[in-house]
Amino acid sequence: MEERKPLKRAEEVSDLLEAVQQLLIPFIHRADEDSEGKSSGHGLAASGGGPRATLVEHHKPEKLVQLLNFDLPDIGKGKNGLLETIKHVLQYSVNTWYVAKVKG
């Protein structure tokens, strides 16, 4: 009789979620850091001296379709493939975790 290895799905999901958090949390922190200047209309400077926008990298929708290439592969790419896709999406995502200040 073949011996079954114990499932470790909970550990795998925990590992995957931690890896995704390591990508998302810095992305959100960048918006937090930039929000101080947003109320005055002047965000923090980006490398190269230009203003940093809420768009990490701006492109027209047609170009984004090409850049993101959301075709599903015939064979899964696993954890590393998912993380690469998330990085790629964040590169072209709006980063507007902005909370309006209410004047009272």
N, C-alpha and C positions, 0 to 999 in steps of 0.2 A: 504494500500500500504506500502511495506517495505521501510524504510528509508535507503539510501545508505550512507556509511561512505566515506568521501573524501579520494582519493588516496594520498599516501605520498611517492610515488616511488622515487622522486628526493631526499628527505631527507634520505630514506633508502640507496640509492646508495652513497650519500655523506658520510653517517656513515660507510658504508662498505669500501669505498676507504680510508677513514681516518684510519680505523683499519688496513688495508693492508699496508698503508704507515708507520704506527708505527712499523711494522715488517721489511719492506724493507730498510728504511732509516738507522737504526742502522747497518744492514748487510753491506750496502755500506760504511758507516763511518768506520767500522772495516777494510775494504780494504784500505781506504784512510790513516788510521793511520799506517797500515802495509807497505804502499808503500814506505815510507822513507828509510827503510832498504833493500827493494827489489833490488834496483839498485846495491847495494854492495853484494847481494846474502845472506844477513842476515836479515831475518824478525824478528819481535818482538817475544819474547819467549812466549810460551803457558804455561798454568798451568801445573805443573809437570816438568818444566825445559827444555822441548824439544822445538825445533823450531816450530813456528806456520806456517803452510803451507797455500797455497791458497785454499786447500781443507779443509773444516771445519772438516770433518771426512771421512777418506779414507776407501773405501771398494771396492772389486772386483765387476764388473757389475752384476754377478749372485746374489751376496749377496744384492746389492742395490735393485734389483727387489723384493726380499723378504722383505727387510726393508721398502720400500716405499709402497708396496701393493696398487697399483692404481686401484683396483677393484671398480667399481661404485656400491654404495649401492642401494638397491631397494627403499629405502626411503631417501629423501634428509636430510642432516644434518645441513642445514642452515648456518648462519653467523659463528657460533662457529666451525662447522665442516670445513668450508673453511679455517678459520684462523689456525686451527690445522694442516690441510694439508699443508698450506704454511710454517708453522714453521718446519714441518717434512721435506719438500723439501729443505728448506734453510739449515737445519742441515747437509745435504749431498751434498750441491751444491758447485761448484767452485766459488770462490769469487775473481775474477781477474779484478776488475775495474781499471786496470793498464794502464797508458798512458806512452808510451815510450818517453824518453827525446831525442830530436833530437840534435845532436852535430852540431854546426854551425861554 
